């Protein structure tokens, strides 16, 4: 069972050894199931599109969970910070699978078609920018990067809120018509970003005053 340690006003939930990796395996289970369905020809008449969309949806779901860690700590006093890195890596894993399905299975790896498609379809350009930023966050998610970058690491990883906004718009525009799923997740991402704006603004103003 996870341990709970009191730290100031918060209760920090500390995972037991191996728990985070169990979460990772469980988190990747939907991808394995969809792959199995595809191998069994059970994804309908357009399996690549279905596979691609479901992978993207799970990336959005794990992004929501990642962003919920801070509001949960503020509202309840329980910190799941020790789980956030793995949740973020699951976002990246599903984003890689989502993009890989589009590049390899959908566009057959044709670079010319890919460039034309991305530059002529705004939602793909937004998704591509979000993926590049997410890749940067994933690469710098290690303890070594945290030590190396120091205070800059936290500032860099606030890009996750920009990623969330890009993903929200990308997710909305990916569908020809609005639906409960796209609007719902986009709204949740938008609210999570807006929830953090006042706090980020206060921190920025504090740094400005300290620098004077």
Short mmCIF file of the C-alpha atoms (twelve columns), coordinates in Angstrom:
data_MODEL
# 
_entry.id   MODEL 
# 
loop_
_atom_site.group_PDB 
_atom_site.id 
_atom_site.type_symbol 
_atom_site.label_atom_id 
_atom_site.label_alt_id 
_atom_site.label_comp_id 
_atom_site.label_asym_id 
_atom_site.label_seq_id 
_atom_site.Cartn_x 
_atom_site.Cartn_y 
_atom_site.Cartn_z 
_atom_site.pdbx_PDB_model_num 
ATOM 1   C CA . UNK A 1   0.000   0.000  0.000   1 
ATOM 2   C CA . UNK A 2   1.187   3.587  -0.614  1 
ATOM 3   C CA . UNK A 3   2.502   5.485  2.412   1 
ATOM 4   C CA . UNK A 4   1.187   8.907  3.381   1 
ATOM 5   C CA . UNK A 5   3.712   11.358 4.814   1 
ATOM 6   C CA . UNK A 6   2.742   14.657 6.397   1 
ATOM 7   C CA . UNK A 7   4.625   17.567 4.832   1 
ATOM 8   C CA . UNK A 8   3.505   20.955 6.113   1 
ATOM 9   C CA . UNK A 9   -0.149  21.354 5.235   1 
ATOM 10  C CA . UNK A 10  -0.085  18.523 2.725   1 
ATOM 11  C CA . UNK A 11  -0.238  14.755 2.894   1 
ATOM 12  C CA . UNK A 12  2.259   13.345 0.392   1 
ATOM 13  C CA . UNK A 13  1.266   9.967  -1.053  1 
ATOM 14  C CA . UNK A 14  4.412   7.890  -1.555  1 
ATOM 15  C CA . UNK A 15  4.044   4.869  -3.876  1 
ATOM 16  C CA . UNK A 16  5.390   1.541  -2.739  1 
ATOM 17  C CA . UNK A 17  8.263   -0.019 -4.673  1 
ATOM 18  C CA . UNK A 18  7.167   -1.065 -8.141  1 
ATOM 19  C CA . UNK A 19  3.759   0.611  -7.942  1 
ATOM 20  C CA . UNK A 20  4.589   3.300  -10.478 1 
ATOM 21  C CA . UNK A 21  5.666   0.670  -13.007 1 
ATOM 22  C CA . UNK A 22  2.467   -1.276 -12.412 1 
ATOM 23  C CA . UNK A 23  0.584   1.938  -13.175 1 
ATOM 24  C CA . UNK A 24  2.625   2.272  -16.374 1 
ATOM 25  C CA . UNK A 25  1.752   -1.258 -17.492 1 
ATOM 26  C CA . UNK A 26  -1.925  -0.748 -16.684 1 
ATOM 27  C CA . UNK A 27  -1.825  2.591  -18.472 1 
ATOM 28  C CA . UNK A 28  -0.523  0.954  -21.655 1 
ATOM 29  C CA . UNK A 29  -3.113  -1.810 -21.504 1 
ATOM 30  C CA . UNK A 30  -5.705  0.069  -23.639 1 
ATOM 31  C CA . UNK A 31  -3.141  0.430  -26.436 1 
ATOM 32  C CA . UNK A 32  -2.472  -3.302 -26.309 1 
ATOM 33  C CA . UNK A 33  -6.208  -4.025 -26.433 1 
ATOM 34  C CA . UNK A 34  -6.725  -1.763 -29.462 1 
ATOM 35  C CA . UNK A 35  -3.747  -3.345 -31.193 1 
ATOM 36  C CA . UNK A 36  -5.274  -6.769 -30.555 1 
ATOM 37  C CA . UNK A 37  -8.627  -5.604 -31.912 1 
ATOM 38  C CA . UNK A 38  -6.862  -4.312 -35.016 1 
ATOM 39  C CA . UNK A 39  -5.032  -7.598 -35.508 1 
ATOM 40  C CA . UNK A 40  -8.387  -9.373 -35.223 1 
ATOM 41  C CA . UNK A 41  -9.988  -6.957 -37.731 1 
ATOM 42  C CA . UNK A 42  -12.420 -5.692 -35.106 1 
ATOM 43  C CA . UNK A 43  -11.954 -1.940 -35.560 1 
ATOM 44  C CA . UNK A 44  -14.508 -1.477 -38.314 1 
ATOM 45  C CA . UNK A 45  -14.145 -0.455 -41.967 1 
ATOM 46  C CA . UNK A 46  -11.472 2.201  -41.242 1 
ATOM 47  C CA . UNK A 47  -9.257  0.546  -38.603 1 
ATOM 48  C CA . UNK A 48  -6.284  2.923  -38.942 1 
ATOM 49  C CA . UNK A 49  -8.450  5.983  -38.284 1 
ATOM 50  C CA . UNK A 50  -10.161 4.316  -35.323 1 
ATOM 51  C CA . UNK A 51  -6.831  3.174  -33.864 1 
ATOM 52  C CA . UNK A 52  -5.312  6.623  -34.346 1 
ATOM 53  C CA . UNK A 53  -8.247  8.430  -32.702 1 
ATOM 54  C CA . UNK A 54  -8.429  6.097  -29.704 1 
ATOM 55  C CA . UNK A 55  -4.704  6.509  -29.043 1 
ATOM 56  C CA . UNK A 56  -5.119  10.274 -29.211 1 
ATOM 57  C CA . UNK A 57  -8.059  10.113 -26.814 1 
ATOM 58  C CA . UNK A 58  -6.011  8.207  -24.245 1 
ATOM 59  C CA . UNK A 59  -3.211  10.756 -24.564 1 
ATOM 60  C CA . UNK A 60  -5.766  13.450 -23.718 1 
ATOM 61  C CA . UNK A 61  -7.092  11.428 -20.777 1 
ATOM 62  C CA . UNK A 62  -3.660  11.008 -19.240 1 
ATOM 63  C CA . UNK A 63  -2.931  14.692 -19.847 1 
ATOM 64  C CA . UNK A 64  -6.054  15.552 -17.846 1 
ATOM 65  C CA . UNK A 65  -4.917  13.256 -15.017 1 
ATOM 66  C CA . UNK A 66  -1.455  14.828 -15.061 1 
ATOM 67  C CA . UNK A 67  -2.869  18.339 -14.796 1 
ATOM 68  C CA . UNK A 68  -5.256  17.312 -12.013 1 
ATOM 69  C CA . UNK A 69  -2.409  16.549 -9.597  1 
ATOM 70  C CA . UNK A 70  -1.917  20.177 -8.559  1 
ATOM 71  C CA . UNK A 71  -5.616  21.094 -8.108  1 
ATOM 72  C CA . UNK A 72  -6.099  17.920 -6.085  1 
ATOM 73  C CA . UNK A 73  -3.279  18.912 -3.749  1 
ATOM 74  C CA . UNK A 74  -4.639  22.435 -3.295  1 
ATOM 75  C CA . UNK A 75  -8.253  21.364 -2.777  1 
ATOM 76  C CA . UNK A 76  -7.728  18.256 -0.636  1 
ATOM 77  C CA . UNK A 77  -4.242  18.563 0.823   1 
ATOM 78  C CA . UNK A 78  -3.196  15.216 -0.681  1 
ATOM 79  C CA . UNK A 79  -0.218  15.346 -3.018  1 
ATOM 80  C CA . UNK A 80  0.170   12.786 -5.809  1 
ATOM 81  C CA . UNK A 81  3.284   14.500 -7.101  1 
ATOM 82  C CA . UNK A 82  5.259   11.232 -6.970  1 
ATOM 83  C CA . UNK A 83  2.878   9.819  -9.597  1 
ATOM 84  C CA . UNK A 84  2.856   12.811 -11.934 1 
ATOM 85  C CA . UNK A 85  6.036   11.940 -13.833 1 
ATOM 86  C CA . UNK A 86  4.722   8.540  -14.853 1 
ATOM 87  C CA . UNK A 87  1.354   10.024 -15.832 1 
ATOM 88  C CA . UNK A 88  3.195   12.538 -17.981 1 
ATOM 89  C CA . UNK A 89  5.256   9.796  -19.604 1 
ATOM 90  C CA . UNK A 90  2.047   7.922  -20.392 1 
ATOM 91  C CA . UNK A 91  0.798   11.069 -22.139 1 
ATOM 92  C CA . UNK A 92  3.988   11.054 -24.196 1 
ATOM 93  C CA . UNK A 93  3.763   7.317  -24.908 1 
ATOM 94  C CA . UNK A 94  0.233   7.618  -26.267 1 
ATOM 95  C CA . UNK A 95  1.161   10.761 -28.197 1 
ATOM 96  C CA . UNK A 96  4.042   8.829  -29.818 1 
ATOM 97  C CA . UNK A 97  1.716   5.972  -30.717 1 
ATOM 98  C CA . UNK A 98  -0.888  8.426  -32.026 1 
ATOM 99  C CA . UNK A 99  1.639   10.288 -34.178 1 
ATOM 100 C CA . UNK A 100 3.346   7.056  -35.245 1 
ATOM 101 C CA . UNK A 101 0.039   5.605  -36.428 1 
ATOM 102 C CA . UNK A 102 -0.630  8.737  -38.472 1 
ATOM 103 C CA . UNK A 103 2.872   8.878  -39.982 1 
ATOM 104 C CA . UNK A 104 3.448   5.163  -40.652 1 
ATOM 105 C CA . UNK A 105 0.030   3.589  -41.127 1 
ATOM 106 C CA . UNK A 106 -2.034  6.511  -42.384 1 
ATOM 107 C CA . UNK A 107 0.480   8.379  -44.564 1 
ATOM 108 C CA . UNK A 108 2.829   5.441  -45.270 1 
ATOM 109 C CA . UNK A 109 5.812   7.509  -44.117 1 
ATOM 110 C CA . UNK A 110 5.646   9.719  -47.225 1 
ATOM 111 C CA . UNK A 111 7.510   12.867 -46.141 1 
ATOM 112 C CA . UNK A 112 6.153   15.029 -48.957 1 
ATOM 113 C CA . UNK A 113 2.557   14.117 -48.178 1 
ATOM 114 C CA . UNK A 114 3.183   14.604 -44.456 1 
ATOM 115 C CA . UNK A 115 4.592   18.114 -44.916 1 
ATOM 116 C CA . UNK A 116 1.759   19.104 -47.241 1 
ATOM 117 C CA . UNK A 117 -0.862  17.660 -44.899 1 
ATOM 118 C CA . UNK A 118 0.537   19.380 -41.806 1 
ATOM 119 C CA . UNK A 119 0.989   22.760 -43.502 1 
ATOM 120 C CA . UNK A 120 -2.495  22.755 -45.066 1 
ATOM 121 C CA . UNK A 121 -4.527  21.425 -42.140 1 
ATOM 122 C CA . UNK A 122 -4.325  23.746 -39.099 1 
ATOM 123 C CA . UNK A 123 -5.362  21.121 -36.547 1 
ATOM 124 C CA . UNK A 124 -2.451  18.901 -37.638 1 
ATOM 125 C CA . UNK A 125 -0.009  21.815 -37.304 1 
ATOM 126 C CA . UNK A 126 -1.282  22.488 -33.771 1 
ATOM 127 C CA . UNK A 127 -0.939  18.803 -32.931 1 
ATOM 128 C CA . UNK A 128 2.596   18.726 -34.334 1 
ATOM 129 C CA . UNK A 129 3.668   21.746 -32.254 1 
ATOM 130 C CA . UNK A 130 2.103   20.174 -29.151 1 
ATOM 131 C CA . UNK A 131 3.990   16.936 -29.811 1 
ATOM 132 C CA . UNK A 132 7.324   18.755 -30.196 1 
ATOM 133 C CA . UNK A 133 6.797   20.576 -26.883 1 
ATOM 134 C CA . UNK A 134 5.651   17.376 -25.198 1 
ATOM 135 C CA . UNK A 135 8.782   15.611 -26.451 1 
ATOM 136 C CA . UNK A 136 10.913  18.347 -24.881 1 
ATOM 137 C CA . UNK A 137 9.112   17.875 -21.558 1 
ATOM 138 C CA . UNK A 138 9.524   14.099 -21.707 1 
ATOM 139 C CA . UNK A 139 13.252  14.312 -22.468 1 
ATOM 140 C CA . UNK A 140 13.802  16.678 -19.527 1 
ATOM 141 C CA . UNK A 141 11.663  14.739 -17.044 1 
ATOM 142 C CA . UNK A 142 14.657  12.939 -15.518 1 
ATOM 143 C CA . UNK A 143 16.237  13.660 -12.128 1 
ATOM 144 C CA . UNK A 144 19.448  14.578 -13.946 1 
ATOM 145 C CA . UNK A 145 17.606  17.264 -15.944 1 
ATOM 146 C CA . UNK A 146 16.016  18.635 -12.780 1 
ATOM 147 C CA . UNK A 147 19.438  18.985 -11.129 1 
ATOM 148 C CA . UNK A 148 21.054  20.372 -14.262 1 
ATOM 149 C CA . UNK A 149 18.394  22.977 -15.022 1 
ATOM 150 C CA . UNK A 150 17.674  23.992 -11.431 1 
ATOM 151 C CA . UNK A 151 14.964  26.661 -11.164 1 
ATOM 152 C CA . UNK A 152 14.699  26.799 -14.951 1 
ATOM 153 C CA . UNK A 153 13.309  23.261 -14.927 1 
ATOM 154 C CA . UNK A 154 10.052  24.350 -13.314 1 
ATOM 155 C CA . UNK A 155 9.663   27.221 -15.748 1 
ATOM 156 C CA . UNK A 156 10.324  24.913 -18.683 1 
ATOM 157 C CA . UNK A 157 7.747   22.389 -17.528 1 
ATOM 158 C CA . UNK A 158 5.064   25.039 -17.283 1 
ATOM 159 C CA . UNK A 159 4.944   24.586 -21.049 1 
ATOM 160 C CA . UNK A 160 2.585   21.717 -20.245 1 
ATOM 161 C CA . UNK A 161 -0.193  24.315 -19.985 1 
ATOM 162 C CA . UNK A 162 0.587   25.526 -23.486 1 
ATOM 163 C CA . UNK A 163 0.558   21.909 -24.632 1 
ATOM 164 C CA . UNK A 164 -2.851  21.464 -22.995 1 
ATOM 165 C CA . UNK A 165 -4.316  24.431 -24.890 1 
ATOM 166 C CA . UNK A 166 -2.856  23.242 -28.207 1 
ATOM 167 C CA . UNK A 167 -4.176  19.732 -27.586 1 
ATOM 168 C CA . UNK A 168 -7.636  21.076 -26.677 1 
ATOM 169 C CA . UNK A 169 -7.924  23.000 -29.956 1 
ATOM 170 C CA . UNK A 170 -6.381  20.130 -31.949 1 
ATOM 171 C CA . UNK A 171 -8.858  17.696 -30.395 1 
ATOM 172 C CA . UNK A 172 -11.834 19.941 -31.204 1 
ATOM 173 C CA . UNK A 173 -10.763 20.561 -34.798 1 
ATOM 174 C CA . UNK A 174 -9.992  16.892 -35.478 1 
ATOM 175 C CA . UNK A 175 -13.704 16.127 -35.674 1 
ATOM 176 C CA . UNK A 176 -15.861 17.341 -38.546 1 
ATOM 177 C CA . UNK A 177 -18.644 18.169 -36.085 1 
ATOM 178 C CA . UNK A 178 -18.532 18.945 -32.391 1 
ATOM 179 C CA . UNK A 179 -19.492 16.105 -30.086 1 
ATOM 180 C CA . UNK A 180 -19.726 15.506 -26.352 1 
ATOM 181 C CA . UNK A 181 -16.322 13.804 -26.205 1 
ATOM 182 C CA . UNK A 182 -14.299 16.479 -28.001 1 
ATOM 183 C CA . UNK A 183 -16.091 19.426 -26.396 1 
ATOM 184 C CA . UNK A 184 -16.005 17.813 -22.946 1 
ATOM 185 C CA . UNK A 185 -12.287 17.049 -22.883 1 
ATOM 186 C CA . UNK A 186 -11.385 20.383 -24.496 1 
ATOM 187 C CA . UNK A 187 -13.437 22.182 -21.843 1 
ATOM 188 C CA . UNK A 188 -11.765 20.232 -19.036 1 
ATOM 189 C CA . UNK A 189 -8.293  21.035 -20.376 1 
ATOM 190 C CA . UNK A 190 -9.246  24.692 -20.751 1 
ATOM 191 C CA . UNK A 191 -10.547 24.888 -17.180 1 
ATOM 192 C CA . UNK A 192 -7.431  23.208 -15.782 1 
ATOM 193 C CA . UNK A 193 -5.245  25.755 -17.560 1 
ATOM 194 C CA . UNK A 194 -7.388  28.700 -16.440 1 
ATOM 195 C CA . UNK A 195 -7.330  27.387 -12.882 1 
ATOM 196 C CA . UNK A 196 -3.526  27.746 -12.851 1 
ATOM 197 C CA . UNK A 197 -3.318  31.184 -14.487 1 
ATOM 198 C CA . UNK A 198 -3.741  33.285 -11.290 1 
ATOM 199 C CA . UNK A 199 -1.131  31.263 -9.404  1 
ATOM 200 C CA . UNK A 200 1.367   31.420 -12.279 1 
ATOM 201 C CA . UNK A 201 0.749   35.170 -12.590 1 
ATOM 202 C CA . UNK A 202 1.406   35.705 -8.864  1 
ATOM 203 C CA . UNK A 203 4.666   33.756 -9.123  1 
ATOM 204 C CA . UNK A 204 5.735   35.805 -12.117 1 
ATOM 205 C CA . UNK A 205 4.991   39.091 -10.328 1 
ATOM 206 C CA . UNK A 206 6.888   37.870 -7.264  1 
ATOM 207 C CA . UNK A 207 9.964   37.137 -9.404  1 
ATOM 208 C CA . UNK A 208 9.697   40.552 -11.014 1 
ATOM 209 C CA . UNK A 209 9.580   42.300 -7.634  1 
ATOM 210 C CA . UNK A 210 12.437  40.172 -6.289  1 
ATOM 211 C CA . UNK A 211 14.518  41.119 -9.305  1 
ATOM 212 C CA . UNK A 212 14.157  44.834 -8.608  1 
# 
